[in-house]
Amino acid sequence: MAAKHRKIRSIFSVGTITLFVFLRVATAQTSTATSPTPANAAAASDDKSIRPFHFTASEEALADMRKRIAATRWPDKEIVTDASQGVQFATMQKLARYWATDYDWRKCEAKLNALPQFITTIDGVDVHFIHVRSKEKNALPLIITHGWPGSIIEQMKMIGPLTDPTAYGGKAEDAFDVVIPSIPGYGFSGKPTTTGWDPIRIARAWIVLMKRLGYTRFVAQGGDWGNAVTEQMALLAPPELIGIHTNMPATVPPDIDKAAFAGAPAPPGLSGDEKHAYDQLAFFYKQGLGYANEMKNRPQTLYGIADSPIGLAAWMIDHDASSYALIARVFDGKSEGLTRDDILDNISLYWLTNTTISSARLYWESKLAFFTPKNVPVPAAVSAFPEELYQAPRSWTEKAYPKLIHYNKLPKGGHFAAWEQPELFVGEMRAGFRSLR
């Protein structure tokens, strides 16, 4: 994902029990959340129950997806030799070929349904979440929030190592109870039918969720929109929230952010790390905001990505230059942190739940300045990955998070770090929160 700046920058400003009562999401084109009618809206908003959830896409939905991929009307090939005109023709042809013929959604579906999944209603909207309790009695409860174009798929590789550390080379005292919700409008959560579901409202909902699960002490993690939600949870300052971790921190001093957005030369006096971060940010503002501008201003206009799987895939993988380059290498047959199935699992989830437009509305809803500091009042841990939209320098991070308890520059990883480099990410979660146990 990324939303990512202010006015235009407000884009950011700038992610086991079977219960077939939830078959509203069991087919590709009918996965929209059921909205309460006026007669039952009050009852729905008062329902605090936690219901088991299971998803099975219909064969008809999967056949329709493959049929649409095969029937794609292709444009001409780009007239340059690089990706400067956008997602390249050869990459999309390879993706389409694999998606239509060899990809198997059922494998991803089986992994999802092997996890404890639930639905609960908060503020009138159904919230879907994965909830895995550790066998370790002193496990630290943790809520993890995805972004766009991410989903719960991003965090699945981390669940085992976080909840059962001794089975993955860790120590029992590193254990977490893990809660991974789908943002309203995304995945298996309901789609809001009224405005107002911005990161602040989502943050309030997450606090309600953790309390509803019985947690009186917990930590939170997020990147992309997940960072915006997690920081807002901290700013709401519930006593139960004892710390946060982010892999896309908001640290950029306002004057530096303004200069980067304007495409001005780097201000004088920046250190090497600060100059590198400035250059990354200026590049993103110049080259990477197109999709975010459209979703910020006119999300409903994007009918094409709700109607074409290939249109959706191209829109999603063009999130940022580094992530796209990695994905292109994957479909060229290179070995990377992500596989072809990883990428298509995530895209297929958006397709099968018909959440392309409902997820985009979060950009329209948010009024936050995404990269500028928020003076987070709780202990914060920061992991700075080199191919994130910008790699936050320690100097900016220490000022942005007055109670910084952990900072680390990682040698590898980008915007989807938990998905791409799960071992590094799990290590950061263990180290980042260790002092709060």
C-alpha positions, 0 to 999 in steps of 0.5 A: 500500500501506501497512502502517503502524504498530506493534502495530497499528503493526506493520502495517507495523507499522504492493512478452527470452527466452521460456521456456514452462516457467513456464506455471504462471503462464500462466493466471489461476487457476493462477499460483500458484508451484510449491512444492517437494515433500519429495523435491525441496525440497533440490535446489530450494533449491540451484538457483542458476540464473537462468532467463528468464521470459515470461508469457502469460495464457490467453484463458480467464483473461481471459474469466473475469475479464471475466465475473466483472466483468460478473456483480458483485452490487452493493451499494446506493450509499453514503448520503453525498455523499463518500468517508467511507463508502469507495470510492464506487459511481459510481467503481466502476461506471465502473471496472467498465465500462471494465475489462469492455469497453475495457481490454486486458491484452495491452498491459501484457503486451507491455510486460512481455515486452519487458523482460528478466525472470528467475526464480531460486530463493532460500531455496526460493522462486522470485523473479521479477525484471526486470533491465535492464543499461545500455549505459553502462559505469559504470552504478550497480547499483540494486535497487528494491522495490515495496510493497502494493498495488503491484507491478513495474508501478509502476516500469516507467516509470522503467526507460528513463530510469534505464538510458539517461539520455542518451535522456531528457535526462540524462547518461551518468554518471547511468546505472543497471543496474536490478533490480526483483524481485517480493516473494515472494507477489506477482506472478510470484514464488513463494508461500511455503508456510512462515511467516517471509517478513518484510521481514528475510528478503526483505532477505537474499534481495535481497542474495543476488540482487544477489550472484548477478547479480555485483554487488559494489557496489550501491544500493537503493530502496524505498517502502511495504514496499519501504522496510521491506525496503530499510532492513533491507538497510542494517541487515544491512550487507552491504559491497556495499550503499553507499547507499539511497533511500526515498520513504516514510522512517521518521523519526517520533520515538517519542513523536510517533508514539505521540501521533499513534496515540492521536489526541492533540493535536499536541505543543507546539513542533513546527515548521510542517513537523513539525505538518503531518506530525503532522496527516497521520500522525494522520489516517492512523492514524484513517482509513486503517488498516482494510485494514491491520488486517485483513491484519495480523490475518486475511489468510486471511479475505479470500476475497472479494477472491480471488473477485471482481475488483471486490471486489479493485479496491475493496480495492486503491484504498482504500489511502490518501485521496490516492491514492483521490481521484486514482484517482477523478478518473482514472475521472471522465476527468481527466488525472492522473499515472496513467491508467485503464490504469495502475490496471487493469494493476496490479489485473489483475496481482494477479488473474491471478496469484491473489496477493491472499491471499499478498501480504496475508500480509506484513502478518501476517509483519512485526513492524516499527515502520514509521514510527519511525527505525531508525538506518540505518548507510549513506548515505541519500537521502530524497525527501519527496512532499507526498501521501505518508502523511506528508511527512517534515520535514528535521528528523526525517529528519536525525536518523533517517538519520545519514548523510543525503546527500540530502533534497528536498521535492517539489512534487507526488506521493503514495504511488505517486510512481514510478508517478505522477510518474516524471520527478520520481522519476528526478530524485531517484534521479539526484541522491540517489545522485550522490555515491556514484558 
